[in-house]
């Protein structure tokens, strides 16, 4: 392989690929999209997301004077799993 072929394969082709990616990411259209800045009005409805939709329901209230206590979780800092 000659020196010219080596430079072409290991310098020019990777440089062209990096240049193409740089031009695609720095094009003017991408920089003109409207962006939210702190302090601006938020004109969109709130979106609440949860990984467990069933877990968002409130537990039934425990009646006063009931000897039965609802325990929803085990463990904690004590490590009594």
N, C-alpha and C positions, 0 to 999 in steps of 0.2 A: 504494500500500500504506500502510495506516495505521500509526501508532506501535505500537498494540497487536499487530497482525499481525507486525510486524517483530520485536518483543520475543519473541513466541510462537515464531516460526520460528528465530531466531538465539540465544535464551537458554533458553527453557523446554524445548523439545524436546531439544536436546543435553544440557542439565542432567539431564533425566529419563533419558536413555540412560546417561550416566555414573553416575547414582545407582543404576540397575538393575544395572549391571556391578559396582559397589562392593558392593551388597547380596549379589549372588551369590558374590562372592569372599570376603566376610567372614562368611558364614553359620556357624552353630555347628557343623554337621555336619562341615565341612571341618577345623575346629580340633580335633576330638575323635579324629582318626585316630591310632593309635599310631605313634610315631616312634622311630627308633633314636637313642640318645644315646651318646656315647663312654663306654666303661667298662662298658656293659651286655653281657651274654652274647649272642653271635650264634648263634641256634638254627637257622640255615638252612645247607644244604649249600653248599660253595664252588662258584662258577661261574667257569670259566676261559673267556675269550673271546679269539678271535684272528680277524683279518680273513682270514687265509690258513691254513685248517686243514692243508693239505698241507705248509706250511712249519714245522709243529711237530714233524715227524719228525726224528730225529737222523740226521746223515750217517753213512755206513759208516766204521768206523775204518780209518785208513791203516796198513798193515802196516809193521813196522820193516824197514829195509834196502831199501825200495822206492824206485826212482828217480822214480817218478811222484808228483807232489804234486797233491792235489786243491785247486783254487782255486775258491772259491765266490762271490767278489765281485770286481769290478773298480772302479777309481777310488779314491776316498778323498781324503785331504788333498792328495795330490800332483796330483790332477787328471789322472792318466794313464788315460783312459777308452779 
